[in-house]
Amino acid sequence: MSRQKTVMLKRYLLFSYLIVVMSFFSQVSQAAITPYIIETKTLSFGSIIYVPGACKMAYNTQVITNLTSQNICTNSSGSTGVYRIFANPNKQVQIKLNSHSDSGNGILYVPNGQLVSDVASAIIIADTTQTINSGTSGIIDITIGGQLTISTILTPSSIFNELFTITFVEI
């Protein structure tokens, strides 16, 4: 082989090698994360009268409607709860919002709402596992309202926090 062809072949091989190396290092590699959740806005039904009755708050409008003759929710609007799950991108995530049954405190809470990622959305049905794709960002937003029921007379000094759990797992 002539010297000129050898030099050209070496340049071609070197150029090809550099292209492969550059493409290898130009690809961003992301380490997997352990999914976690944060609260970005606290769920609140506003002022509550602690007598037997029920009200509900729409997750999409924050409008509160009393469901019984006892108007236990005195505000016409509340504050939906907003939570954010950080998962690995493009993974299926199973999410479940659990109701709070009367565990002796006279309070029942049944959440409803919506799950939203950058590629999908799903309606939340209390006590039912929903699966949603975490999308390219890996972020899933959860917005909740729900129904609040008080089954017994509580003292005015009762401290009321909306009681429920959110469980999730990346599959």
PyRosetta script that sets phi, psi and omega in degrees:
from pyrosetta import init, pose_from_sequence

init()
pose = pose_from_sequence("MSRQKTVMLKRYLLFSYLIVVMSFFSQVSQAAITPYIIETKTLSFGSIIYVPGACKMAYNTQVITNLTSQNICTNSSGSTGVYRIFANPNKQVQIKLNSHSDSGNGILYVPNGQLVSDVASAIIIADTTQTINSGTSGIIDITIGGQLTISTILTPSSIFNELFTITFVEI")
pose.set_psi(1, 142.6)
pose.set_omega(1, -178.1)
pose.set_phi(2, -75.1)
pose.set_psi(2, 159.1)
pose.set_omega(2, -178.5)
pose.set_phi(3, -61.1)
pose.set_psi(3, -39.4)
pose.set_omega(3, -178.5)
pose.set_phi(4, -64.2)
pose.set_psi(4, -42.5)
pose.set_omega(4, 179.3)
pose.set_phi(5, -67.1)
pose.set_psi(5, -36.7)
pose.set_omega(5, 178.5)
pose.set_phi(6, -64.3)
pose.set_psi(6, -43.9)
pose.set_omega(6, 179.4)
pose.set_phi(7, -64.1)
pose.set_psi(7, -42.8)
pose.set_omega(7, 179.8)
pose.set_phi(8, -65.6)
pose.set_psi(8, -39.6)
pose.set_omega(8, 178.2)
pose.set_phi(9, -64.2)
pose.set_psi(9, -42.4)
pose.set_omega(9, 178.1)
pose.set_phi(10, -63.9)
pose.set_psi(10, -41.1)
pose.set_omega(10, 178.3)
pose.set_phi(11, -64.3)
pose.set_psi(11, -41.7)
pose.set_omega(11, 178.9)
pose.set_phi(12, -62.6)
pose.set_psi(12, -45.4)
pose.set_omega(12, 179.5)
pose.set_phi(13, -64.7)
pose.set_psi(13, -41.1)
pose.set_omega(13, 178.1)
pose.set_phi(14, -64.2)
pose.set_psi(14, -43.8)
pose.set_omega(14, 178.8)
pose.set_phi(15, -62.2)
pose.set_psi(15, -45.3)
pose.set_omega(15, 178.5)
pose.set_phi(16, -61.3)
pose.set_psi(16, -41.7)
pose.set_omega(16, 178.8)
pose.set_phi(17, -62.6)
pose.set_psi(17, -44.2)
pose.set_omega(17, 179.8)
pose.set_phi(18, -63.3)
pose.set_psi(18, -39.4)
pose.set_omega(18, 178.2)
pose.set_phi(19, -61.5)
pose.set_psi(19, -45.6)
pose.set_omega(19, 179.8)
pose.set_phi(20, -62.9)
pose.set_psi(20, -45.4)
pose.set_omega(20, -179.8)
pose.set_phi(21, -63.7)
pose.set_psi(21, -44.6)
pose.set_omega(21, -179.9)
pose.set_phi(22, -63.5)
pose.set_psi(22, -42.0)
pose.set_omega(22, -179.6)
pose.set_phi(23, -68.3)
pose.set_psi(23, -33.1)
pose.set_omega(23, 177.4)
pose.set_phi(24, -64.5)
pose.set_psi(24, -46.9)
pose.set_omega(24, -177.6)
pose.set_phi(25, -79.6)
pose.set_psi(25, -17.9)
pose.set_omega(25, -179.9)
pose.set_phi(26, -80.8)
pose.set_psi(26, -17.5)
pose.set_omega(26, 178.4)
pose.set_phi(27, -78.4)
pose.set_psi(27, 126.9)
pose.set_omega(27, -179.2)
pose.set_phi(28, -78.2)
pose.set_psi(28, 127.6)
pose.set_omega(28, 176.4)
pose.set_phi(29, -107.9)
pose.set_psi(29, 129.6)
pose.set_omega(29, 179.9)
pose.set_phi(30, -108.8)
pose.set_psi(30, 133.4)
pose.set_omega(30, 174.9)
pose.set_phi(31, -78.1)
pose.set_psi(31, 143.7)
pose.set_omega(31, 178.5)
pose.set_phi(32, -65.7)
pose.set_psi(32, 144.1)
pose.set_omega(32, 177.4)
pose.set_phi(33, -108.7)
pose.set_psi(33, 161.1)
pose.set_omega(33, 170.8)
pose.set_phi(34, -88.2)
pose.set_psi(34, 118.0)
pose.set_omega(34, -177.4)
pose.set_phi(35, -56.8)
pose.set_psi(35, 144.4)
pose.set_omega(35, 178.3)
pose.set_phi(36, -146.9)
pose.set_psi(36, 167.4)
pose.set_omega(36, -176.4)
pose.set_phi(37, -129.8)
pose.set_psi(37, 146.2)
pose.set_omega(37, 173.9)
pose.set_phi(38, -132.0)
pose.set_psi(38, 153.1)
pose.set_omega(38, 173.6)
pose.set_phi(39, -93.6)
pose.set_psi(39, 127.2)
pose.set_omega(39, 177.9)
pose.set_phi(40, -106.5)
pose.set_psi(40, -16.9)
pose.set_omega(40, 177.9)
pose.set_phi(41, -155.2)
pose.set_psi(41, 129.2)
pose.set_omega(41, -175.8)
pose.set_phi(42, -80.4)
pose.set_psi(42, 134.8)
pose.set_omega(42, 176.1)
pose.set_phi(43, -67.9)
pose.set_psi(43, 131.8)
pose.set_omega(43, 178.9)
pose.set_phi(44, -149.4)
pose.set_psi(44, 131.0)
pose.set_omega(44, 174.2)
pose.set_phi(45, -91.7)
pose.set_psi(45, 8.1)
pose.set_omega(45, -179.3)
pose.set_phi(46, 76.5)
pose.set_psi(46, -151.3)
pose.set_omega(46, 179.6)
pose.set_phi(47, -72.4)
pose.set_psi(47, 137.5)
pose.set_omega(47, -176.6)
pose.set_phi(48, -128.1)
pose.set_psi(48, 137.8)
pose.set_omega(48, 171.8)
pose.set_phi(49, -96.6)
pose.set_psi(49, 126.3)
pose.set_omega(49, -171.7)
pose.set_phi(50, -87.5)
pose.set_psi(50, 64.4)
pose.set_omega(50, 174.4)
pose.set_phi(51, -125.1)
pose.set_psi(51, 161.7)
pose.set_omega(51, 179.4)
pose.set_phi(52, -58.5)
pose.set_psi(52, 132.8)
pose.set_omega(52, 179.7)
pose.set_phi(53, 166.7)
pose.set_psi(53, -175.1)
pose.set_omega(53, -177.6)
pose.set_phi(54, -151.2)
pose.set_psi(54, 150.1)
pose.set_omega(54, 173.1)
pose.set_phi(55, -147.0)
pose.set_psi(55, 163.4)
pose.set_omega(55, 177.9)
pose.set_phi(56, -134.8)
pose.set_psi(56, 152.7)
pose.set_omega(56, 176.4)
pose.set_phi(57, -123.8)
pose.set_psi(57, 127.3)
pose.set_omega(57, 177.6)
pose.set_phi(58, -73.2)
pose.set_psi(58, 129.6)
pose.set_omega(58, -178.5)
pose.set_phi(59, -68.1)
pose.set_psi(59, -26.0)
pose.set_omega(59, -174.8)
pose.set_phi(60, -93.5)
pose.set_psi(60, -17.8)
pose.set_omega(60, -179.5)
pose.set_phi(61, -122.0)
pose.set_psi(61, -15.7)
pose.set_omega(61, -176.7)
pose.set_phi(62, 67.1)
pose.set_psi(62, 13.3)
pose.set_omega(62, 178.7)
pose.set_phi(63, -77.4)
pose.set_psi(63, 132.9)
pose.set_omega(63, 178.7)
pose.set_phi(64, -102.4)
pose.set_psi(64, 133.5)
pose.set_omega(64, 177.7)
pose.set_phi(65, -124.9)
pose.set_psi(65, 127.0)
pose.set_omega(65, 173.9)
pose.set_phi(66, -76.5)
pose.set_psi(66, 137.8)
pose.set_omega(66, -175.7)
pose.set_phi(67, -104.7)
pose.set_psi(67, -7.5)
pose.set_omega(67, -179.2)
pose.set_phi(68, -129.9)
pose.set_psi(68, 169.8)
pose.set_omega(68, 179.4)
pose.set_phi(69, -66.2)
pose.set_psi(69, -25.5)
pose.set_omega(69, 174.1)
pose.set_phi(70, -81.8)
pose.set_psi(70, 111.3)
pose.set_omega(70, -179.7)
pose.set_phi(71, -80.6)
pose.set_psi(71, 85.2)
pose.set_omega(71, -176.2)
pose.set_phi(72, -74.1)
pose.set_psi(72, -27.8)
pose.set_omega(72, 176.7)
pose.set_phi(73, -97.8)
pose.set_psi(73, 117.1)
pose.set_omega(73, -174.0)
pose.set_phi(74, -90.7)
pose.set_psi(74, -13.9)
pose.set_omega(74, 178.6)
pose.set_phi(75, -93.7)
pose.set_psi(75, 152.1)
pose.set_omega(75, 177.5)
pose.set_phi(76, -88.5)
pose.set_psi(76, -12.7)
pose.set_omega(76, 174.8)
pose.set_phi(77, -143.8)
pose.set_psi(77, 153.5)
pose.set_omega(77, -179.3)
pose.set_phi(78, -124.6)
pose.set_psi(78, -155.0)
pose.set_omega(78, 179.7)
pose.set_phi(79, -130.2)
pose.set_psi(79, 114.7)
pose.set_omega(79, 178.6)
pose.set_phi(80, -65.4)
pose.set_psi(80, 150.7)
pose.set_omega(80, 174.3)
pose.set_phi(81, -83.2)
pose.set_psi(81, 136.9)
pose.set_omega(81, 178.7)
pose.set_phi(82, -127.9)
pose.set_psi(82, 128.8)
pose.set_omega(82, -178.1)
pose.set_phi(83, -130.3)
pose.set_psi(83, 153.8)
pose.set_omega(83, -179.3)
pose.set_phi(84, -132.8)
pose.set_psi(84, 125.9)
pose.set_omega(84, 175.2)
pose.set_phi(85, -99.6)
pose.set_psi(85, 131.0)
pose.set_omega(85, 173.3)
pose.set_phi(86, -105.5)
pose.set_psi(86, 114.7)
pose.set_omega(86, -179.1)
pose.set_phi(87, -125.3)
pose.set_psi(87, 178.9)
pose.set_omega(87, 174.6)
pose.set_phi(88, -74.0)
pose.set_psi(88, 144.6)
pose.set_omega(88, -179.5)
pose.set_phi(89, -59.2)
pose.set_psi(89, 144.8)
pose.set_omega(89, 173.8)
pose.set_phi(90, 56.4)
pose.set_psi(90, 39.6)
pose.set_omega(90, 176.7)
pose.set_phi(91, -115.7)
pose.set_psi(91, 150.5)
pose.set_omega(91, 173.2)
pose.set_phi(92, -80.6)
pose.set_psi(92, 132.3)
pose.set_omega(92, 180.0)
pose.set_phi(93, -124.3)
pose.set_psi(93, 128.1)
pose.set_omega(93, 176.2)
pose.set_phi(94, -95.1)
pose.set_psi(94, 128.6)
pose.set_omega(94, -175.6)
pose.set_phi(95, -130.2)
pose.set_psi(95, 137.8)
pose.set_omega(95, 179.1)
pose.set_phi(96, -138.1)
pose.set_psi(96, 127.3)
pose.set_omega(96, 172.9)
pose.set_phi(97, -102.2)
pose.set_psi(97, 118.9)
pose.set_omega(97, -176.0)
pose.set_phi(98, -93.9)
pose.set_psi(98, 136.5)
pose.set_omega(98, 175.9)
pose.set_phi(99, -67.7)
pose.set_psi(99, 163.1)
pose.set_omega(99, 171.3)
pose.set_phi(100, -111.3)
pose.set_psi(100, 112.7)
pose.set_omega(100, 176.9)
pose.set_phi(101, -84.8)
pose.set_psi(101, 158.3)
pose.set_omega(101, 178.5)
pose.set_phi(102, -61.8)
pose.set_psi(102, 107.6)
pose.set_omega(102, -179.3)
pose.set_phi(103, -101.7)
pose.set_psi(103, 27.5)
pose.set_omega(103, -179.2)
pose.set_phi(104, 105.8)
pose.set_psi(104, -8.4)
pose.set_omega(104, 179.8)
pose.set_phi(105, -95.2)
pose.set_psi(105, -1.4)
pose.set_omega(105, 177.6)
pose.set_phi(106, 78.3)
pose.set_psi(106, 9.5)
pose.set_omega(106, -175.8)
pose.set_phi(107, -118.8)
pose.set_psi(107, 131.0)
pose.set_omega(107, 173.0)
pose.set_phi(108, -120.8)
pose.set_psi(108, 139.5)
pose.set_omega(108, 177.1)
pose.set_phi(109, -138.5)
pose.set_psi(109, 128.4)
pose.set_omega(109, 178.2)
pose.set_phi(110, -121.0)
pose.set_psi(110, 108.9)
pose.set_omega(110, -177.8)
pose.set_phi(111, -76.4)
pose.set_psi(111, 153.6)
pose.set_omega(111, 166.5)
pose.set_phi(112, -144.2)
pose.set_psi(112, 165.0)
pose.set_omega(112, -178.7)
pose.set_phi(113, 164.1)
pose.set_psi(113, -150.2)
pose.set_omega(113, -174.5)
pose.set_phi(114, -146.0)
pose.set_psi(114, 143.5)
pose.set_omega(114, 172.0)
pose.set_phi(115, -105.1)
pose.set_psi(115, 136.0)
pose.set_omega(115, -179.9)
pose.set_phi(116, -140.7)
pose.set_psi(116, 128.3)
pose.set_omega(116, 169.7)
pose.set_phi(117, -118.0)
pose.set_psi(117, -175.8)
pose.set_omega(117, 179.9)
pose.set_phi(118, -78.5)
pose.set_psi(118, -0.8)
pose.set_omega(118, 178.2)
pose.set_phi(119, -129.6)
pose.set_psi(119, -8.4)
pose.set_omega(119, -175.5)
pose.set_phi(120, -155.4)
pose.set_psi(120, 164.2)
pose.set_omega(120, 172.4)
pose.set_phi(121, -145.5)
pose.set_psi(121, 157.7)
pose.set_omega(121, 179.6)
pose.set_phi(122, -152.2)
pose.set_psi(122, 145.8)
pose.set_omega(122, 176.8)
pose.set_phi(123, -82.1)
pose.set_psi(123, 138.3)
pose.set_omega(123, 178.3)
pose.set_phi(124, -87.0)
pose.set_psi(124, 127.8)
pose.set_omega(124, 171.5)
pose.set_phi(125, -116.4)
pose.set_psi(125, 121.7)
pose.set_omega(125, -175.8)
pose.set_phi(126, -52.4)
pose.set_psi(126, 140.6)
pose.set_omega(126, 175.7)
pose.set_phi(127, 64.8)
pose.set_psi(127, 17.8)
pose.set_omega(127, 179.9)
pose.set_phi(128, -124.6)
pose.set_psi(128, 131.1)
pose.set_omega(128, 179.3)
pose.set_phi(129, -75.5)
pose.set_psi(129, 128.5)
pose.set_omega(129, 175.3)
pose.set_phi(130, -112.1)
pose.set_psi(130, 143.7)
pose.set_omega(130, 176.5)
pose.set_phi(131, -114.1)
pose.set_psi(131, 132.6)
pose.set_omega(131, -179.1)
pose.set_phi(132, -141.1)
pose.set_psi(132, 145.9)
pose.set_omega(132, 176.4)
pose.set_phi(133, -77.8)
pose.set_psi(133, 133.5)
pose.set_omega(133, -178.2)
pose.set_phi(134, -72.8)
pose.set_psi(134, -10.5)
pose.set_omega(134, 176.4)
pose.set_phi(135, 72.9)
pose.set_psi(135, -175.5)
pose.set_omega(135, -176.0)
pose.set_phi(136, -69.3)
pose.set_psi(136, -25.4)
pose.set_omega(136, -179.8)
pose.set_phi(137, -86.4)
pose.set_psi(137, -23.6)
pose.set_omega(137, -175.3)
pose.set_phi(138, 79.8)
pose.set_psi(138, 8.3)
pose.set_omega(138, -176.1)
pose.set_phi(139, -106.5)
pose.set_psi(139, 131.7)
pose.set_omega(139, 175.5)
pose.set_phi(140, -123.3)
pose.set_psi(140, 122.5)
pose.set_omega(140, 177.4)
pose.set_phi(141, -96.0)
pose.set_psi(141, 138.2)
pose.set_omega(141, 179.0)
pose.set_phi(142, -119.5)
pose.set_psi(142, 123.7)
pose.set_omega(142, 176.4)
pose.set_phi(143, -118.9)
pose.set_psi(143, 126.9)
pose.set_omega(143, -176.4)
pose.set_phi(144, -131.4)
pose.set_psi(144, 147.0)
pose.set_omega(144, 168.1)
pose.set_phi(145, -125.6)
pose.set_psi(145, -134.2)
pose.set_omega(145, 174.2)
pose.set_phi(146, 135.8)
pose.set_psi(146, -170.7)
pose.set_omega(146, -177.7)
pose.set_phi(147, -113.7)
pose.set_psi(147, 131.5)
pose.set_omega(147, 178.4)
pose.set_phi(148, -112.0)
pose.set_psi(148, 129.0)
pose.set_omega(148, 177.6)
pose.set_phi(149, -128.5)
pose.set_psi(149, 132.3)
pose.set_omega(149, 173.8)
pose.set_phi(150, -110.8)
pose.set_psi(150, 124.0)
pose.set_omega(150, -172.1)
pose.set_phi(151, -100.7)
pose.set_psi(151, -4.9)
pose.set_omega(151, -178.9)
pose.set_phi(152, -149.1)
pose.set_psi(152, 161.3)
pose.set_omega(152, 176.9)
pose.set_phi(153, -72.2)
pose.set_psi(153, 128.1)
pose.set_omega(153, 178.7)
pose.set_phi(154, -111.2)
pose.set_psi(154, 159.2)
pose.set_omega(154, -179.9)
pose.set_phi(155, -74.2)
pose.set_psi(155, 149.5)
pose.set_omega(155, 179.5)
pose.set_phi(156, -59.7)
pose.set_psi(156, -23.0)
pose.set_omega(156, 179.9)
pose.set_phi(157, -87.5)
pose.set_psi(157, 5.5)
pose.set_omega(157, 179.7)
pose.set_phi(158, -59.6)
pose.set_psi(158, 137.3)
pose.set_omega(158, 175.2)
pose.set_phi(159, -96.2)
pose.set_psi(159, 123.3)
pose.set_omega(159, -176.9)
pose.set_phi(160, -116.8)
pose.set_psi(160, 121.9)
pose.set_omega(160, 170.9)
pose.set_phi(161, -122.6)
pose.set_psi(161, 136.0)
pose.set_omega(161, 177.0)
pose.set_phi(162, -61.0)
pose.set_psi(162, 123.8)
pose.set_omega(162, -174.2)
pose.set_phi(163, -107.4)
pose.set_psi(163, 119.6)
pose.set_omega(163, 175.5)
pose.set_phi(164, -167.0)
pose.set_psi(164, 166.3)
pose.set_omega(164, 176.3)
pose.set_phi(165, -126.8)
pose.set_psi(165, 148.4)
pose.set_omega(165, 173.3)
pose.set_phi(166, -115.3)
pose.set_psi(166, 121.2)
pose.set_omega(166, 174.8)
pose.set_phi(167, -113.1)
pose.set_psi(167, 144.6)
pose.set_omega(167, 179.6)
pose.set_phi(168, -152.5)
pose.set_psi(168, 152.9)
pose.set_omega(168, 177.4)
pose.set_phi(169, -150.6)
pose.set_psi(169, 137.8)
pose.set_omega(169, 176.2)
pose.set_phi(170, -85.3)
pose.set_psi(170, 129.8)
pose.set_omega(170, -179.5)
pose.set_phi(171, -113.9)
pose.dump_pdb("model.pdb")
